[in-house]
């Protein structure tokens, strides 16, 4: 050590003072030294984060697609299973003339448990899973692809119309591909087990009794509802996440996504709820003895017989289950997708 020190040129007094400020003296650190270590760690962490983002950008589009498909499928399944009892309750009030209240909703749940058992609250959930897994996978993947096509990448405030359009197109894409499954799930949710025992039986009876076009009854109302719902949900979620990243202290991963997703769920479901009522009436009209054939006639019939507030029946329940479902869905998707892509990047580097 002394040999190396002797070989160095003599330093000026200013250089010596600057060196002493960051060196430990008598086993203690100066205030500059204590702040230098965390700053170095922060800089290193920032550089690591930038490196990870660059690596994420380098993955192929095929890898983006399959990671988003897989994470979206898991996210949708988890979210829908969580709120399935509330979903079944909501659908029953949507398609009936019985006034909705929290007490009436609890009575429906209690009656279902007593007469059909606890698992009856998840009746139709198998159909939901068959539908929601491809639906959620396609929706999240389509959203990412539409954002790439429309060149929306963290610019929700600069191009709000493009961000909203990307979400709307994602909703339309996923609904178009999975609508018959949603139709069958609604039928199972509003019937007892004796009427429709299995998804296969629902599929066959609809075809036999009503024809192949019955699988798409209420489709137009669904698409009209998907435009504001998916558009508002995805736009609100991305906008809030970017806003929180800039103006607030970061909250650990899952929490941020849950908060932003919950708010996005309220906004999205409130904006499209009247059309959700219309599509449910049209989907279940054949088994309830009602005649809801077109969007216009359904709207007129509901308004004439039940009034304007019928279009918002059970909306308060949606304000409970919606934020939970959307928050869990967005948070799960983002977490799993991130882990998968980090794994791909690490695998490339090894």
Legacy VTK file of the C-alpha trace (Angstrom):
# vtk DataFile Version 3.0
C-alpha trace
ASCII
DATASET POLYDATA
POINTS 350 float
0.000 0.000 0.000
2.790 2.447 0.984
4.596 1.724 -2.270
1.521 2.697 -4.301
1.019 5.838 -2.255
4.596 6.958 -2.844
4.251 6.535 -6.576
1.343 9.028 -6.826
1.951 12.728 -7.600
1.550 15.200 -4.738
-2.046 16.452 -4.473
-3.016 20.053 -3.866
-4.599 21.117 -0.589
-8.054 21.495 -2.199
-7.932 17.944 -3.600
-6.898 16.592 -0.200
-9.811 18.349 1.521
-12.263 16.969 -1.026
-10.936 13.439 -0.483
-11.156 13.773 3.322
-14.853 14.731 3.140
-15.827 11.269 1.904
-13.362 9.157 3.925
-14.085 7.642 7.398
-12.187 9.287 10.231
-11.363 7.345 13.419
-14.026 4.744 12.680
-16.762 7.361 12.062
-18.303 8.849 8.889
-18.818 12.496 8.182
-22.267 13.724 7.162
-21.166 13.856 3.515
-20.044 10.241 3.677
-23.327 9.062 5.116
-25.298 10.765 2.356
-22.924 9.561 -0.359
-23.649 5.862 0.248
-27.442 6.078 -0.114
-27.038 8.332 -3.149
-24.737 5.788 -4.745
-27.263 3.068 -4.020
-30.095 5.172 -5.437
-28.124 5.902 -8.578
-27.252 2.222 -8.950
-30.901 1.250 -8.421
-31.980 3.825 -10.989
-29.466 2.514 -13.496
-30.652 -1.060 -12.854
-34.256 0.033 -13.401
-33.366 1.773 -16.669
-31.476 -1.320 -17.765
-34.512 -3.515 -16.993
-36.794 -1.200 -18.988
-34.431 -1.343 -21.971
-34.345 -5.129 -21.705
-38.181 -5.212 -21.509
-38.370 -3.143 -24.688
-36.085 -5.590 -26.456
-38.400 -8.621 -26.135
-40.183 -9.690 -29.311
-43.835 -8.928 -30.029
-44.612 -12.658 -29.908
-43.244 -12.733 -26.353
-45.354 -9.682 -25.484
-48.441 -11.463 -26.794
-48.052 -14.761 -24.938
-47.004 -13.150 -21.639
-50.018 -10.827 -21.797
-52.339 -13.695 -22.772
-51.220 -15.859 -19.855
-51.246 -13.092 -17.241
-54.608 -11.813 -18.492
-56.168 -15.281 -18.284
-55.026 -15.790 -14.679
-56.067 -12.264 -13.696
-59.562 -12.650 -15.110
-60.130 -16.042 -13.469
-59.011 -14.812 -10.043
-61.031 -11.593 -10.207
-64.292 -13.202 -11.329
-64.106 -16.076 -8.854
-63.658 -13.538 -6.055
-66.885 -11.674 -6.826
-68.991 -14.521 -8.324
-71.703 -14.539 -5.574
-72.210 -10.785 -5.958
-72.265 -11.162 -9.724
-75.030 -13.745 -9.589
-77.043 -11.552 -7.243
-76.636 -8.534 -9.508
-77.800 -10.396 -12.622
-80.940 -11.660 -10.859
-81.982 -8.137 -9.919
-81.074 -6.784 -13.349
-83.482 -9.090 -15.144
-86.377 -8.869 -12.638
-88.831 -6.132 -11.724
-88.150 -6.563 -8.004
-86.743 -3.348 -6.495
-83.108 -3.630 -5.469
-81.860 -2.946 -1.969
-78.961 -4.178 0.128
-81.424 -6.072 2.325
-83.040 -7.741 -0.702
-79.597 -8.725 -2.010
-78.685 -10.349 1.319
-82.048 -12.170 1.387
-81.395 -13.544 -2.097
-77.962 -14.837 -1.033
-79.359 -16.422 2.145
-82.260 -18.044 0.267
-79.919 -19.434 -2.391
-77.659 -20.943 0.283
-80.575 -22.521 2.165
-82.343 -23.997 -0.849
-79.393 -24.896 -3.084
-76.332 -24.899 -0.829
-73.304 -22.628 -0.437
-71.789 -23.588 -3.782
-74.949 -22.347 -5.521
-73.566 -18.825 -5.040
-70.931 -19.775 -7.605
-73.542 -21.260 -9.958
-72.570 -20.399 -13.513
-68.984 -19.710 -12.457
-67.757 -22.647 -14.566
-69.323 -20.930 -17.572
-67.796 -17.679 -16.365
-64.343 -19.268 -16.233
-64.724 -20.741 -19.716
-65.657 -17.274 -20.909
-63.517 -14.995 -18.712
-60.213 -16.796 -19.277
-60.177 -16.179 -23.053
-62.027 -12.845 -22.652
-59.571 -11.369 -20.163
-56.563 -12.801 -22.010
-57.723 -11.331 -25.331
-58.714 -7.990 -23.780
-55.379 -7.301 -22.073
-53.402 -8.503 -25.086
-55.537 -6.539 -27.531
-55.183 -3.417 -25.392
-51.397 -3.628 -25.449
-51.392 -4.228 -29.207
-53.847 -1.412 -29.926
-51.696 0.922 -27.822
-48.678 -0.002 -29.936
-50.637 0.560 -33.150
-52.002 3.923 -31.943
-48.611 4.824 -30.412
-49.945 5.330 -26.909
-47.162 4.768 -24.402
-47.470 6.747 -21.192
-48.955 9.691 -23.132
-52.551 9.477 -21.840
-52.566 13.177 -20.987
-51.203 14.181 -24.399
-53.412 11.860 -26.451
-56.456 11.003 -24.294
-58.575 10.151 -27.338
-56.019 7.548 -28.504
-55.775 5.998 -25.042
-59.574 5.811 -24.762
-59.815 4.366 -28.287
-57.241 1.666 -27.510
-59.273 0.552 -24.495
-62.548 0.617 -26.425
-61.126 -1.426 -29.301
-59.741 -3.949 -26.812
-63.208 -4.324 -25.270
-64.883 -4.740 -28.653
-62.278 -7.301 -29.737
-62.651 -9.469 -26.641
-66.465 -9.264 -26.527
-66.779 -10.254 -30.185
-64.637 -13.339 -29.680
-66.297 -14.608 -26.492
-69.911 -13.357 -26.505
-71.744 -16.732 -26.780
-70.039 -17.845 -23.558
-71.282 -14.711 -21.788
-74.788 -15.459 -23.044
-74.704 -18.993 -21.609
-73.236 -17.797 -18.323
-76.124 -15.323 -17.892
-78.668 -18.098 -18.526
-77.089 -20.311 -15.849
-76.919 -17.448 -13.350
-80.673 -16.772 -13.439
-81.922 -20.374 -13.381
-81.906 -23.195 -10.864
-79.843 -26.310 -11.385
-82.868 -28.369 -12.494
-83.301 -26.162 -15.590
-79.726 -26.051 -16.814
-77.375 -28.544 -15.171
-74.282 -28.062 -17.314
-72.831 -25.595 -19.778
-73.142 -28.227 -22.490
-76.888 -28.520 -21.788
-77.291 -24.732 -21.992
-75.484 -24.693 -25.321
-77.629 -27.481 -26.795
-81.002 -26.173 -25.513
-80.402 -22.651 -26.816
-79.538 -24.079 -30.232
-82.525 -26.480 -30.234
-85.185 -24.087 -28.915
-84.061 -20.706 -30.250
-81.633 -21.229 -33.106
-78.002 -20.306 -33.660
-78.643 -16.548 -33.738
-79.792 -16.743 -30.108
-76.136 -17.058 -29.075
-75.718 -13.412 -30.091
-78.934 -12.001 -28.606
-78.046 -8.696 -26.957
-74.714 -8.526 -28.799
-75.263 -4.994 -30.158
-76.069 -3.672 -26.686
-72.982 -5.431 -25.358
-70.715 -3.832 -27.958
-72.225 -0.399 -27.315
-71.586 -0.941 -23.595
-68.068 -2.273 -24.129
-66.953 0.951 -25.829
-67.399 3.258 -22.794
-66.674 0.506 -20.257
-63.341 -0.724 -21.602
-62.374 2.717 -22.880
-62.958 4.422 -19.528
-61.464 1.539 -17.509
-58.170 1.271 -19.382
-57.804 5.031 -19.841
-58.495 5.766 -16.149
-56.144 2.999 -14.978
-53.211 4.066 -17.182
-53.809 7.764 -16.478
-53.879 7.297 -12.690
-50.807 5.033 -12.656
-48.798 7.571 -14.646
-50.107 10.404 -12.462
-49.160 8.598 -9.252
-45.717 7.779 -10.602
-45.035 11.471 -11.239
-46.736 13.280 -8.354
-46.801 10.863 -5.414
-44.473 8.668 -3.417
-44.471 5.213 -5.038
-46.575 2.633 -3.191
-45.332 -0.972 -3.390
-46.473 -2.614 -6.639
-49.720 -4.433 -5.954
-51.193 -1.603 -3.854
-50.841 1.026 -6.582
-52.464 -1.225 -9.167
-55.314 -2.132 -6.790
-56.076 1.522 -6.048
-55.933 2.634 -9.678
-57.835 -0.439 -10.848
-60.540 0.062 -8.229
-61.171 3.651 -9.336
-61.074 2.573 -12.985
-63.704 -0.084 -12.221
-66.107 2.464 -10.720
-65.703 4.850 -13.664
-65.996 2.135 -16.324
-69.000 0.316 -14.890
-70.945 3.487 -14.090
-70.480 4.785 -17.640
-71.847 1.617 -19.274
-74.329 0.277 -16.700
-77.641 1.132 -18.463
-76.537 -0.845 -21.515
-75.548 -3.718 -19.219
-79.156 -3.812 -17.987
-80.410 -3.871 -21.585
-78.148 -6.726 -22.668
-79.027 -8.862 -19.621
-82.743 -8.461 -20.314
-82.219 -9.470 -23.938
-79.995 -12.430 -23.024
-82.475 -13.928 -20.563
-85.795 -12.935 -22.165
-86.498 -16.431 -23.546
-86.478 -18.093 -20.121
-88.269 -15.311 -18.267
-91.234 -15.038 -20.632
-90.389 -11.456 -21.513
-90.071 -10.013 -25.004
-86.884 -8.038 -25.476
-85.898 -8.308 -29.123
-84.125 -5.046 -30.030
-82.181 -2.428 -28.103
-84.780 0.255 -28.785
-87.793 -1.862 -27.809
-86.007 -3.081 -24.671
-85.177 0.472 -23.575
-88.769 1.617 -24.196
-90.265 -1.394 -22.374
-88.013 -0.983 -19.314
-88.639 2.772 -19.134
-92.419 2.435 -19.595
-92.911 -0.337 -17.042
-90.269 0.488 -14.417
-89.060 4.054 -14.916
-85.656 5.623 -15.515
-84.076 4.260 -12.324
-84.513 0.688 -13.595
-81.493 1.322 -15.825
-79.393 1.725 -12.677
-80.824 -1.189 -10.662
-78.118 -2.883 -8.558
-75.561 -0.226 -9.549
-74.614 0.233 -5.887
-73.648 -3.451 -5.804
-71.447 -2.812 -8.827
-69.705 -0.086 -6.855
-68.768 -2.808 -4.354
-67.871 -5.678 -6.656
-66.613 -3.610 -9.605
-63.613 -2.018 -7.867
-62.682 -5.374 -6.302
-62.870 -7.270 -9.593
-61.169 -4.649 -11.765
-58.543 -3.838 -9.135
-57.615 -7.497 -8.649
-57.649 -8.062 -12.414
-55.357 -5.142 -13.295
-52.995 -5.734 -10.366
-52.681 -9.480 -11.023
-52.156 -8.979 -14.749
-49.454 -6.354 -14.296
-47.626 -8.349 -11.607
-47.605 -11.666 -13.496
-46.773 -10.052 -16.841
-43.859 -8.168 -15.285
-42.478 -11.321 -13.649
-42.727 -13.300 -16.883
-40.937 -10.614 -18.887
-38.207 -10.207 -16.288
-37.715 -13.968 -16.441
-37.436 -13.816 -20.250
-34.863 -11.023 -20.047
-32.816 -12.847 -17.404
-32.972 -16.042 -19.453
-31.595 -14.160 -22.456
-28.663 -12.828 -20.451
-27.625 -16.215 -19.068
LINES 1 351
350 0 1 2 3 4 5 6 7 8 9 10 11 12 13 14 15 16 17 18 19 20 21 22 23 24 25 26 27 28 29 30 31 32 33 34 35 36 37 38 39 40 41 42 43 44 45 46 47 48 49 50 51 52 53 54 55 56 57 58 59 60 61 62 63 64 65 66 67 68 69 70 71 72 73 74 75 76 77 78 79 80 81 82 83 84 85 86 87 88 89 90 91 92 93 94 95 96 97 98 99 100 101 102 103 104 105 106 107 108 109 110 111 112 113 114 115 116 117 118 119 120 121 122 123 124 125 126 127 128 129 130 131 132 133 134 135 136 137 138 139 140 141 142 143 144 145 146 147 148 149 150 151 152 153 154 155 156 157 158 159 160 161 162 163 164 165 166 167 168 169 170 171 172 173 174 175 176 177 178 179 180 181 182 183 184 185 186 187 188 189 190 191 192 193 194 195 196 197 198 199 200 201 202 203 204 205 206 207 208 209 210 211 212 213 214 215 216 217 218 219 220 221 222 223 224 225 226 227 228 229 230 231 232 233 234 235 236 237 238 239 240 241 242 243 244 245 246 247 248 249 250 251 252 253 254 255 256 257 258 259 260 261 262 263 264 265 266 267 268 269 270 271 272 273 274 275 276 277 278 279 280 281 282 283 284 285 286 287 288 289 290 291 292 293 294 295 296 297 298 299 300 301 302 303 304 305 306 307 308 309 310 311 312 313 314 315 316 317 318 319 320 321 322 323 324 325 326 327 328 329 330 331 332 333 334 335 336 337 338 339 340 341 342 343 344 345 346 347 348 349
